[in-house]
Amino acid sequence: MAEAVDSLEKGKRKEGVGEFIRHTREELDRTTFPSSSDVKNTTIIVIIAVIFFAVYLFVIDNAWKYFLDGFTWVINKIAGY
């Protein structure tokens, strides 16, 4: 932000709307987009990863639940409840 202010203060003129649009179109012409197969493959990988981590976290969560339930049971037996 400070660079933009400095450049304006040093006498450089501000870019007009037409010039901005022209520069934007030039930049978009240099841009490459993924192919349809790339998008499909990436989507499949993301879906598989989400399912894997959902199952993994479900298993870990239930394992902790059973561990803590058992630990609580042992503590209650020791305490005499």
N, C-alpha and C positions, 0 to 999 in steps of 0.2 A: 504494500500500500504506500509506503514511504517512497519507494522508487517511482511510482506513478506520479506522486506529487512533485518529486524532484524533477522528473522529466518535463512536467508542465511548467515548472518554474524556470527551467533553463531555456525556454523559448520554443520547445517542440509543440506543434499544434495538436489539438485533440482530433481523433479519428472520427469521421462522419459516419452516419448510419449506412449509407451506400457502400462506403469503403469497408465497413465492418462486415456487411453481408457478403461482399466479394471475397474478403479474406476467409470468412467462414466456409463459403462454398469451395474455395481452393483447398482448405484443410480437409473438408469432407471427401474431396476427390482423392486425397492421399490415404484415406482411411480404408482399411480392409475389414470385412465382416466375416464371421465364421460361416462355413457351409451348413446346409441343413443336416447333414449326417454328423457333423461335429457337435451341433446343438443337441441332437437326439442322444448321441453317445454320452455327452456331459450330463444331460438330464438323467439318464439311466444310472450313471455313476452316483449322482447326488441322491437319487431315490434309494439306491441300495445302501449308501452310507447312512442315510437317515434311519432306515429300517434297522440296520445293524446296531447303531448306537442306541436306538429306542429299546431294542431287545436287551442289549448289554446293560443299560441302566436299569431296566425293569428287573433283571436277574440280580444285579448288585443290590438294588433297593430291597428286594425281598430277602436276600441273604442277610443283610443288616437287620431287617425286621426280626427274622427268626433268631439271630444271634442276640439281639437286645432283649427279646422276649425270654430267651433262655437265661440270660444274665440276670434279668429281673426276677425270674422264678427262683434262681439260686440265692440271690440276695434276700428274697422274702423267706425262703426256707431257713437261711442262717439267722435272720432277724426274728423268726418265729411267727410270722404272719400267716 
